[in-house]
Amino acid sequence: MEGLQNAVYKKLDKLYKEFDKPNAKEDLYKILRWLTDDRSLQQHKMFWAFIKYLHENIGQESENIQNFKDRLFVNMKLYKVIYQGTDRVILSPESVAFGNCSQKRFNEIFSKVQEFAQAKLQIDYSDWSQYYMQNEGLI
């Protein structure tokens, strides 16, 4: 957690020096939201460990884990539609980053990933999480 706090302090210091630059206010808002939202770092790590597990079992070797997560989210309809002009539509997968996603929304997304894994991939999150926590020495 200390490393994360140092990163936040560095970012706040940088924003303070560059507050009149584009996106500085948006970045500051994200940091403030993250600081006040009480997101669970352990749950975030479990989410990414589960995504990594899914990637190792059903993903393409050449695909990085972020692209896999994004493709999974598009298949699950967890995206925002961005229109560019009249002829271009972009599907932007939702972000689970601390500054972009509240704990409430993160819980909803994580539940949907677990349900999707069970229904479409026959991968049970409860079994996996017990195995993972035992191997990581968390229980």
Chimera marker file (.cmm) of the C-alpha trace (Angstrom):
<marker_set name="trace">
<marker id="1" x="0.000" y="0.000" z="0.000" r="1" g="1" b="0" radius="0.5"/>
<marker id="2" x="2.928" y="2.323" z="0.716" r="1" g="1" b="0" radius="0.5"/>
<marker id="3" x="4.084" y="2.149" z="-2.912" r="1" g="1" b="0" radius="0.5"/>
<marker id="4" x="0.587" y="3.034" z="-4.055" r="1" g="1" b="0" radius="0.5"/>
<marker id="5" x="0.477" y="6.013" z="-1.691" r="1" g="1" b="0" radius="0.5"/>
<marker id="6" x="3.837" y="7.243" z="-3.000" r="1" g="1" b="0" radius="0.5"/>
<marker id="7" x="2.524" y="7.017" z="-6.556" r="1" g="1" b="0" radius="0.5"/>
<marker id="8" x="-0.556" y="9.040" z="-5.564" r="1" g="1" b="0" radius="0.5"/>
<marker id="9" x="1.574" y="11.709" z="-3.876" r="1" g="1" b="0" radius="0.5"/>
<marker id="10" x="3.819" y="11.976" z="-6.957" r="1" g="1" b="0" radius="0.5"/>
<marker id="11" x="0.773" y="12.308" z="-9.207" r="1" g="1" b="0" radius="0.5"/>
<marker id="12" x="-0.777" y="14.964" z="-6.931" r="1" g="1" b="0" radius="0.5"/>
<marker id="13" x="2.506" y="16.898" z="-6.883" r="1" g="1" b="0" radius="0.5"/>
<marker id="14" x="2.692" y="16.765" z="-10.671" r="1" g="1" b="0" radius="0.5"/>
<marker id="15" x="-0.931" y="17.889" z="-10.999" r="1" g="1" b="0" radius="0.5"/>
<marker id="16" x="-0.320" y="20.754" z="-8.604" r="1" g="1" b="0" radius="0.5"/>
<marker id="17" x="2.517" y="21.982" z="-10.830" r="1" g="1" b="0" radius="0.5"/>
<marker id="18" x="0.531" y="21.495" z="-14.049" r="1" g="1" b="0" radius="0.5"/>
<marker id="19" x="-3.024" y="22.324" z="-12.944" r="1" g="1" b="0" radius="0.5"/>
<marker id="20" x="-3.693" y="24.583" z="-15.910" r="1" g="1" b="0" radius="0.5"/>
<marker id="21" x="-2.828" y="21.826" z="-18.424" r="1" g="1" b="0" radius="0.5"/>
<marker id="22" x="-5.486" y="19.719" z="-20.176" r="1" g="1" b="0" radius="0.5"/>
<marker id="23" x="-6.789" y="16.685" z="-18.249" r="1" g="1" b="0" radius="0.5"/>
<marker id="24" x="-5.201" y="17.812" z="-14.957" r="1" g="1" b="0" radius="0.5"/>
<marker id="25" x="-8.572" y="18.526" z="-13.363" r="1" g="1" b="0" radius="0.5"/>
<marker id="26" x="-9.964" y="15.214" z="-14.636" r="1" g="1" b="0" radius="0.5"/>
<marker id="27" x="-6.945" y="13.342" z="-13.241" r="1" g="1" b="0" radius="0.5"/>
<marker id="28" x="-7.335" y="15.103" z="-9.912" r="1" g="1" b="0" radius="0.5"/>
<marker id="29" x="-11.017" y="14.163" z="-9.807" r="1" g="1" b="0" radius="0.5"/>
<marker id="30" x="-10.106" y="10.508" z="-10.454" r="1" g="1" b="0" radius="0.5"/>
<marker id="31" x="-7.587" y="10.549" z="-7.618" r="1" g="1" b="0" radius="0.5"/>
<marker id="32" x="-10.055" y="12.163" z="-5.224" r="1" g="1" b="0" radius="0.5"/>
<marker id="33" x="-12.713" y="9.636" z="-6.186" r="1" g="1" b="0" radius="0.5"/>
<marker id="34" x="-10.241" y="6.832" z="-5.612" r="1" g="1" b="0" radius="0.5"/>
<marker id="35" x="-9.217" y="8.221" z="-2.212" r="1" g="1" b="0" radius="0.5"/>
<marker id="36" x="-12.802" y="8.544" z="-0.999" r="1" g="1" b="0" radius="0.5"/>
<marker id="37" x="-14.321" y="5.402" z="-2.536" r="1" g="1" b="0" radius="0.5"/>
<marker id="38" x="-12.624" y="2.812" z="-0.319" r="1" g="1" b="0" radius="0.5"/>
<marker id="39" x="-11.954" y="0.367" z="-3.142" r="1" g="1" b="0" radius="0.5"/>
<marker id="40" x="-10.685" y="-3.050" z="-2.105" r="1" g="1" b="0" radius="0.5"/>
<marker id="41" x="-7.130" y="-3.644" z="-3.295" r="1" g="1" b="0" radius="0.5"/>
<marker id="42" x="-7.365" y="-7.338" z="-2.382" r="1" g="1" b="0" radius="0.5"/>
<marker id="43" x="-10.550" y="-7.760" z="-4.432" r="1" g="1" b="0" radius="0.5"/>
<marker id="44" x="-8.909" y="-5.913" z="-7.340" r="1" g="1" b="0" radius="0.5"/>
<marker id="45" x="-5.970" y="-8.335" z="-7.194" r="1" g="1" b="0" radius="0.5"/>
<marker id="46" x="-8.391" y="-11.299" z="-7.113" r="1" g="1" b="0" radius="0.5"/>
<marker id="47" x="-10.181" y="-9.912" z="-10.157" r="1" g="1" b="0" radius="0.5"/>
<marker id="48" x="-6.956" y="-9.694" z="-12.159" r="1" g="1" b="0" radius="0.5"/>
<marker id="49" x="-5.797" y="-13.116" z="-10.954" r="1" g="1" b="0" radius="0.5"/>
<marker id="50" x="-9.111" y="-14.573" z="-12.169" r="1" g="1" b="0" radius="0.5"/>
<marker id="51" x="-8.820" y="-12.760" z="-15.509" r="1" g="1" b="0" radius="0.5"/>
<marker id="52" x="-5.268" y="-14.143" z="-15.827" r="1" g="1" b="0" radius="0.5"/>
<marker id="53" x="-6.573" y="-17.642" z="-15.069" r="1" g="1" b="0" radius="0.5"/>
<marker id="54" x="-9.273" y="-17.289" z="-17.742" r="1" g="1" b="0" radius="0.5"/>
<marker id="55" x="-6.691" y="-15.959" z="-20.190" r="1" g="1" b="0" radius="0.5"/>
<marker id="56" x="-4.378" y="-18.915" z="-19.548" r="1" g="1" b="0" radius="0.5"/>
<marker id="57" x="-7.226" y="-21.350" z="-20.130" r="1" g="1" b="0" radius="0.5"/>
<marker id="58" x="-9.137" y="-19.834" z="-23.041" r="1" g="1" b="0" radius="0.5"/>
<marker id="59" x="-7.142" y="-16.870" z="-24.354" r="1" g="1" b="0" radius="0.5"/>
<marker id="60" x="-4.803" y="-16.716" z="-27.310" r="1" g="1" b="0" radius="0.5"/>
<marker id="61" x="-1.114" y="-16.949" z="-26.423" r="1" g="1" b="0" radius="0.5"/>
<marker id="62" x="-0.245" y="-13.894" z="-28.507" r="1" g="1" b="0" radius="0.5"/>
<marker id="63" x="-2.900" y="-11.771" z="-26.802" r="1" g="1" b="0" radius="0.5"/>
<marker id="64" x="-1.877" y="-9.731" z="-23.759" r="1" g="1" b="0" radius="0.5"/>
<marker id="65" x="-4.038" y="-9.886" z="-20.653" r="1" g="1" b="0" radius="0.5"/>
<marker id="66" x="-5.449" y="-6.347" z="-21.052" r="1" g="1" b="0" radius="0.5"/>
<marker id="67" x="-6.608" y="-7.078" z="-24.607" r="1" g="1" b="0" radius="0.5"/>
<marker id="68" x="-8.112" y="-10.347" z="-23.396" r="1" g="1" b="0" radius="0.5"/>
<marker id="69" x="-10.008" y="-8.520" z="-20.619" r="1" g="1" b="0" radius="0.5"/>
<marker id="70" x="-11.227" y="-5.922" z="-23.127" r="1" g="1" b="0" radius="0.5"/>
<marker id="71" x="-12.403" y="-8.613" z="-25.563" r="1" g="1" b="0" radius="0.5"/>
<marker id="72" x="-14.125" y="-10.446" z="-22.714" r="1" g="1" b="0" radius="0.5"/>
<marker id="73" x="-15.874" y="-7.225" z="-21.636" r="1" g="1" b="0" radius="0.5"/>
<marker id="74" x="-17.089" y="-6.551" z="-25.185" r="1" g="1" b="0" radius="0.5"/>
<marker id="75" x="-18.483" y="-10.103" z="-25.377" r="1" g="1" b="0" radius="0.5"/>
<marker id="76" x="-20.215" y="-9.481" z="-22.040" r="1" g="1" b="0" radius="0.5"/>
<marker id="77" x="-21.545" y="-6.102" z="-23.244" r="1" g="1" b="0" radius="0.5"/>
<marker id="78" x="-19.564" y="-4.185" z="-20.604" r="1" g="1" b="0" radius="0.5"/>
<marker id="79" x="-18.629" y="-1.280" z="-22.827" r="1" g="1" b="0" radius="0.5"/>
<marker id="80" x="-19.489" y="2.262" z="-23.756" r="1" g="1" b="0" radius="0.5"/>
<marker id="81" x="-20.344" y="3.185" z="-27.330" r="1" g="1" b="0" radius="0.5"/>
<marker id="82" x="-18.381" y="6.087" z="-28.772" r="1" g="1" b="0" radius="0.5"/>
<marker id="83" x="-19.524" y="7.606" z="-32.033" r="1" g="1" b="0" radius="0.5"/>
<marker id="84" x="-16.917" y="9.242" z="-34.257" r="1" g="1" b="0" radius="0.5"/>
<marker id="85" x="-18.588" y="11.073" z="-37.043" r="1" g="1" b="0" radius="0.5"/>
<marker id="86" x="-21.400" y="9.387" z="-38.907" r="1" g="1" b="0" radius="0.5"/>
<marker id="87" x="-19.591" y="6.255" z="-40.017" r="1" g="1" b="0" radius="0.5"/>
<marker id="88" x="-17.438" y="5.081" z="-37.117" r="1" g="1" b="0" radius="0.5"/>
<marker id="89" x="-18.484" y="3.421" z="-33.864" r="1" g="1" b="0" radius="0.5"/>
<marker id="90" x="-16.003" y="2.385" z="-31.186" r="1" g="1" b="0" radius="0.5"/>
<marker id="91" x="-16.794" y="-0.037" z="-28.379" r="1" g="1" b="0" radius="0.5"/>
<marker id="92" x="-14.796" y="1.091" z="-25.350" r="1" g="1" b="0" radius="0.5"/>
<marker id="93" x="-14.636" y="-1.625" z="-22.661" r="1" g="1" b="0" radius="0.5"/>
<marker id="94" x="-15.336" y="-0.400" z="-19.139" r="1" g="1" b="0" radius="0.5"/>
<marker id="95" x="-12.322" y="0.316" z="-16.977" r="1" g="1" b="0" radius="0.5"/>
<marker id="96" x="-11.908" y="-1.251" z="-13.552" r="1" g="1" b="0" radius="0.5"/>
<marker id="97" x="-9.087" y="1.135" z="-12.634" r="1" g="1" b="0" radius="0.5"/>
<marker id="98" x="-9.422" y="2.674" z="-9.187" r="1" g="1" b="0" radius="0.5"/>
<marker id="99" x="-9.994" y="6.199" z="-10.486" r="1" g="1" b="0" radius="0.5"/>
<marker id="100" x="-12.485" y="5.134" z="-13.149" r="1" g="1" b="0" radius="0.5"/>
<marker id="101" x="-14.699" y="2.634" z="-11.369" r="1" g="1" b="0" radius="0.5"/>
<marker id="102" x="-16.479" y="2.871" z="-8.030" r="1" g="1" b="0" radius="0.5"/>
<marker id="103" x="-16.443" y="-0.101" z="-5.639" r="1" g="1" b="0" radius="0.5"/>
<marker id="104" x="-20.164" y="-0.615" z="-6.239" r="1" g="1" b="0" radius="0.5"/>
<marker id="105" x="-19.682" y="-0.797" z="-10.017" r="1" g="1" b="0" radius="0.5"/>
<marker id="106" x="-16.581" y="-2.953" z="-9.603" r="1" g="1" b="0" radius="0.5"/>
<marker id="107" x="-18.630" y="-5.453" z="-7.547" r="1" g="1" b="0" radius="0.5"/>
<marker id="108" x="-21.265" y="-5.554" z="-10.295" r="1" g="1" b="0" radius="0.5"/>
<marker id="109" x="-18.643" y="-6.132" z="-12.995" r="1" g="1" b="0" radius="0.5"/>
<marker id="110" x="-16.800" y="-8.804" z="-11.006" r="1" g="1" b="0" radius="0.5"/>
<marker id="111" x="-20.087" y="-10.639" z="-10.376" r="1" g="1" b="0" radius="0.5"/>
<marker id="112" x="-20.891" y="-10.530" z="-14.091" r="1" g="1" b="0" radius="0.5"/>
<marker id="113" x="-17.445" y="-11.925" z="-14.952" r="1" g="1" b="0" radius="0.5"/>
<marker id="114" x="-17.992" y="-14.778" z="-12.479" r="1" g="1" b="0" radius="0.5"/>
<marker id="115" x="-21.462" y="-15.512" z="-13.910" r="1" g="1" b="0" radius="0.5"/>
<marker id="116" x="-20.125" y="-15.380" z="-17.472" r="1" g="1" b="0" radius="0.5"/>
<marker id="117" x="-17.249" y="-17.736" z="-16.611" r="1" g="1" b="0" radius="0.5"/>
<marker id="118" x="-19.700" y="-20.219" z="-15.098" r="1" g="1" b="0" radius="0.5"/>
<marker id="119" x="-22.380" y="-20.026" z="-17.804" r="1" g="1" b="0" radius="0.5"/>
<marker id="120" x="-20.259" y="-19.767" z="-20.943" r="1" g="1" b="0" radius="0.5"/>
<marker id="121" x="-16.914" y="-21.320" z="-19.950" r="1" g="1" b="0" radius="0.5"/>
<marker id="122" x="-17.964" y="-23.795" z="-17.229" r="1" g="1" b="0" radius="0.5"/>
<marker id="123" x="-15.359" y="-22.299" z="-14.883" r="1" g="1" b="0" radius="0.5"/>
<marker id="124" x="-16.579" y="-22.026" z="-11.306" r="1" g="1" b="0" radius="0.5"/>
<marker id="125" x="-15.238" y="-18.956" z="-9.494" r="1" g="1" b="0" radius="0.5"/>
<marker id="126" x="-15.855" y="-20.414" z="-6.016" r="1" g="1" b="0" radius="0.5"/>
<marker id="127" x="-13.714" y="-23.467" z="-6.762" r="1" g="1" b="0" radius="0.5"/>
<marker id="128" x="-11.016" y="-21.348" z="-8.379" r="1" g="1" b="0" radius="0.5"/>
<marker id="129" x="-10.933" y="-18.782" z="-5.546" r="1" g="1" b="0" radius="0.5"/>
<marker id="130" x="-10.538" y="-21.501" z="-2.889" r="1" g="1" b="0" radius="0.5"/>
<marker id="131" x="-7.682" y="-23.055" z="-4.864" r="1" g="1" b="0" radius="0.5"/>
<marker id="132" x="-6.082" y="-19.657" z="-5.496" r="1" g="1" b="0" radius="0.5"/>
<marker id="133" x="-6.267" y="-18.499" z="-1.881" r="1" g="1" b="0" radius="0.5"/>
<marker id="134" x="-4.803" y="-21.781" z="-0.626" r="1" g="1" b="0" radius="0.5"/>
<marker id="135" x="-1.904" y="-21.584" z="-3.100" r="1" g="1" b="0" radius="0.5"/>
<marker id="136" x="-1.256" y="-17.932" z="-2.245" r="1" g="1" b="0" radius="0.5"/>
<marker id="137" x="-1.320" y="-18.673" z="1.481" r="1" g="1" b="0" radius="0.5"/>
<marker id="138" x="-4.312" y="-16.422" z="2.051" r="1" g="1" b="0" radius="0.5"/>
<marker id="139" x="-6.271" y="-19.101" z="3.942" r="1" g="1" b="0" radius="0.5"/>
<link id1="1" id2="2" r="1" g="1" b="0" radius="0.2"/>
<link id1="2" id2="3" r="1" g="1" b="0" radius="0.2"/>
<link id1="3" id2="4" r="1" g="1" b="0" radius="0.2"/>
<link id1="4" id2="5" r="1" g="1" b="0" radius="0.2"/>
<link id1="5" id2="6" r="1" g="1" b="0" radius="0.2"/>
<link id1="6" id2="7" r="1" g="1" b="0" radius="0.2"/>
<link id1="7" id2="8" r="1" g="1" b="0" radius="0.2"/>
<link id1="8" id2="9" r="1" g="1" b="0" radius="0.2"/>
<link id1="9" id2="10" r="1" g="1" b="0" radius="0.2"/>
<link id1="10" id2="11" r="1" g="1" b="0" radius="0.2"/>
<link id1="11" id2="12" r="1" g="1" b="0" radius="0.2"/>
<link id1="12" id2="13" r="1" g="1" b="0" radius="0.2"/>
<link id1="13" id2="14" r="1" g="1" b="0" radius="0.2"/>
<link id1="14" id2="15" r="1" g="1" b="0" radius="0.2"/>
<link id1="15" id2="16" r="1" g="1" b="0" radius="0.2"/>
<link id1="16" id2="17" r="1" g="1" b="0" radius="0.2"/>
<link id1="17" id2="18" r="1" g="1" b="0" radius="0.2"/>
<link id1="18" id2="19" r="1" g="1" b="0" radius="0.2"/>
<link id1="19" id2="20" r="1" g="1" b="0" radius="0.2"/>
<link id1="20" id2="21" r="1" g="1" b="0" radius="0.2"/>
<link id1="21" id2="22" r="1" g="1" b="0" radius="0.2"/>
<link id1="22" id2="23" r="1" g="1" b="0" radius="0.2"/>
<link id1="23" id2="24" r="1" g="1" b="0" radius="0.2"/>
<link id1="24" id2="25" r="1" g="1" b="0" radius="0.2"/>
<link id1="25" id2="26" r="1" g="1" b="0" radius="0.2"/>
<link id1="26" id2="27" r="1" g="1" b="0" radius="0.2"/>
<link id1="27" id2="28" r="1" g="1" b="0" radius="0.2"/>
<link id1="28" id2="29" r="1" g="1" b="0" radius="0.2"/>
<link id1="29" id2="30" r="1" g="1" b="0" radius="0.2"/>
<link id1="30" id2="31" r="1" g="1" b="0" radius="0.2"/>
<link id1="31" id2="32" r="1" g="1" b="0" radius="0.2"/>
<link id1="32" id2="33" r="1" g="1" b="0" radius="0.2"/>
<link id1="33" id2="34" r="1" g="1" b="0" radius="0.2"/>
<link id1="34" id2="35" r="1" g="1" b="0" radius="0.2"/>
<link id1="35" id2="36" r="1" g="1" b="0" radius="0.2"/>
<link id1="36" id2="37" r="1" g="1" b="0" radius="0.2"/>
<link id1="37" id2="38" r="1" g="1" b="0" radius="0.2"/>
<link id1="38" id2="39" r="1" g="1" b="0" radius="0.2"/>
<link id1="39" id2="40" r="1" g="1" b="0" radius="0.2"/>
<link id1="40" id2="41" r="1" g="1" b="0" radius="0.2"/>
<link id1="41" id2="42" r="1" g="1" b="0" radius="0.2"/>
<link id1="42" id2="43" r="1" g="1" b="0" radius="0.2"/>
<link id1="43" id2="44" r="1" g="1" b="0" radius="0.2"/>
<link id1="44" id2="45" r="1" g="1" b="0" radius="0.2"/>
<link id1="45" id2="46" r="1" g="1" b="0" radius="0.2"/>
<link id1="46" id2="47" r="1" g="1" b="0" radius="0.2"/>
<link id1="47" id2="48" r="1" g="1" b="0" radius="0.2"/>
<link id1="48" id2="49" r="1" g="1" b="0" radius="0.2"/>
<link id1="49" id2="50" r="1" g="1" b="0" radius="0.2"/>
<link id1="50" id2="51" r="1" g="1" b="0" radius="0.2"/>
<link id1="51" id2="52" r="1" g="1" b="0" radius="0.2"/>
<link id1="52" id2="53" r="1" g="1" b="0" radius="0.2"/>
<link id1="53" id2="54" r="1" g="1" b="0" radius="0.2"/>
<link id1="54" id2="55" r="1" g="1" b="0" radius="0.2"/>
<link id1="55" id2="56" r="1" g="1" b="0" radius="0.2"/>
<link id1="56" id2="57" r="1" g="1" b="0" radius="0.2"/>
<link id1="57" id2="58" r="1" g="1" b="0" radius="0.2"/>
<link id1="58" id2="59" r="1" g="1" b="0" radius="0.2"/>
<link id1="59" id2="60" r="1" g="1" b="0" radius="0.2"/>
<link id1="60" id2="61" r="1" g="1" b="0" radius="0.2"/>
<link id1="61" id2="62" r="1" g="1" b="0" radius="0.2"/>
<link id1="62" id2="63" r="1" g="1" b="0" radius="0.2"/>
<link id1="63" id2="64" r="1" g="1" b="0" radius="0.2"/>
<link id1="64" id2="65" r="1" g="1" b="0" radius="0.2"/>
<link id1="65" id2="66" r="1" g="1" b="0" radius="0.2"/>
<link id1="66" id2="67" r="1" g="1" b="0" radius="0.2"/>
<link id1="67" id2="68" r="1" g="1" b="0" radius="0.2"/>
<link id1="68" id2="69" r="1" g="1" b="0" radius="0.2"/>
<link id1="69" id2="70" r="1" g="1" b="0" radius="0.2"/>
<link id1="70" id2="71" r="1" g="1" b="0" radius="0.2"/>
<link id1="71" id2="72" r="1" g="1" b="0" radius="0.2"/>
<link id1="72" id2="73" r="1" g="1" b="0" radius="0.2"/>
<link id1="73" id2="74" r="1" g="1" b="0" radius="0.2"/>
<link id1="74" id2="75" r="1" g="1" b="0" radius="0.2"/>
<link id1="75" id2="76" r="1" g="1" b="0" radius="0.2"/>
<link id1="76" id2="77" r="1" g="1" b="0" radius="0.2"/>
<link id1="77" id2="78" r="1" g="1" b="0" radius="0.2"/>
<link id1="78" id2="79" r="1" g="1" b="0" radius="0.2"/>
<link id1="79" id2="80" r="1" g="1" b="0" radius="0.2"/>
<link id1="80" id2="81" r="1" g="1" b="0" radius="0.2"/>
<link id1="81" id2="82" r="1" g="1" b="0" radius="0.2"/>
<link id1="82" id2="83" r="1" g="1" b="0" radius="0.2"/>
<link id1="83" id2="84" r="1" g="1" b="0" radius="0.2"/>
<link id1="84" id2="85" r="1" g="1" b="0" radius="0.2"/>
<link id1="85" id2="86" r="1" g="1" b="0" radius="0.2"/>
<link id1="86" id2="87" r="1" g="1" b="0" radius="0.2"/>
<link id1="87" id2="88" r="1" g="1" b="0" radius="0.2"/>
<link id1="88" id2="89" r="1" g="1" b="0" radius="0.2"/>
<link id1="89" id2="90" r="1" g="1" b="0" radius="0.2"/>
<link id1="90" id2="91" r="1" g="1" b="0" radius="0.2"/>
<link id1="91" id2="92" r="1" g="1" b="0" radius="0.2"/>
<link id1="92" id2="93" r="1" g="1" b="0" radius="0.2"/>
<link id1="93" id2="94" r="1" g="1" b="0" radius="0.2"/>
<link id1="94" id2="95" r="1" g="1" b="0" radius="0.2"/>
<link id1="95" id2="96" r="1" g="1" b="0" radius="0.2"/>
<link id1="96" id2="97" r="1" g="1" b="0" radius="0.2"/>
<link id1="97" id2="98" r="1" g="1" b="0" radius="0.2"/>
<link id1="98" id2="99" r="1" g="1" b="0" radius="0.2"/>
<link id1="99" id2="100" r="1" g="1" b="0" radius="0.2"/>
<link id1="100" id2="101" r="1" g="1" b="0" radius="0.2"/>
<link id1="101" id2="102" r="1" g="1" b="0" radius="0.2"/>
<link id1="102" id2="103" r="1" g="1" b="0" radius="0.2"/>
<link id1="103" id2="104" r="1" g="1" b="0" radius="0.2"/>
<link id1="104" id2="105" r="1" g="1" b="0" radius="0.2"/>
<link id1="105" id2="106" r="1" g="1" b="0" radius="0.2"/>
<link id1="106" id2="107" r="1" g="1" b="0" radius="0.2"/>
<link id1="107" id2="108" r="1" g="1" b="0" radius="0.2"/>
<link id1="108" id2="109" r="1" g="1" b="0" radius="0.2"/>
<link id1="109" id2="110" r="1" g="1" b="0" radius="0.2"/>
<link id1="110" id2="111" r="1" g="1" b="0" radius="0.2"/>
<link id1="111" id2="112" r="1" g="1" b="0" radius="0.2"/>
<link id1="112" id2="113" r="1" g="1" b="0" radius="0.2"/>
<link id1="113" id2="114" r="1" g="1" b="0" radius="0.2"/>
<link id1="114" id2="115" r="1" g="1" b="0" radius="0.2"/>
<link id1="115" id2="116" r="1" g="1" b="0" radius="0.2"/>
<link id1="116" id2="117" r="1" g="1" b="0" radius="0.2"/>
<link id1="117" id2="118" r="1" g="1" b="0" radius="0.2"/>
<link id1="118" id2="119" r="1" g="1" b="0" radius="0.2"/>
<link id1="119" id2="120" r="1" g="1" b="0" radius="0.2"/>
<link id1="120" id2="121" r="1" g="1" b="0" radius="0.2"/>
<link id1="121" id2="122" r="1" g="1" b="0" radius="0.2"/>
<link id1="122" id2="123" r="1" g="1" b="0" radius="0.2"/>
<link id1="123" id2="124" r="1" g="1" b="0" radius="0.2"/>
<link id1="124" id2="125" r="1" g="1" b="0" radius="0.2"/>
<link id1="125" id2="126" r="1" g="1" b="0" radius="0.2"/>
<link id1="126" id2="127" r="1" g="1" b="0" radius="0.2"/>
<link id1="127" id2="128" r="1" g="1" b="0" radius="0.2"/>
<link id1="128" id2="129" r="1" g="1" b="0" radius="0.2"/>
<link id1="129" id2="130" r="1" g="1" b="0" radius="0.2"/>
<link id1="130" id2="131" r="1" g="1" b="0" radius="0.2"/>
<link id1="131" id2="132" r="1" g="1" b="0" radius="0.2"/>
<link id1="132" id2="133" r="1" g="1" b="0" radius="0.2"/>
<link id1="133" id2="134" r="1" g="1" b="0" radius="0.2"/>
<link id1="134" id2="135" r="1" g="1" b="0" radius="0.2"/>
<link id1="135" id2="136" r="1" g="1" b="0" radius="0.2"/>
<link id1="136" id2="137" r="1" g="1" b="0" radius="0.2"/>
<link id1="137" id2="138" r="1" g="1" b="0" radius="0.2"/>
<link id1="138" id2="139" r="1" g="1" b="0" radius="0.2"/>
</marker_set>
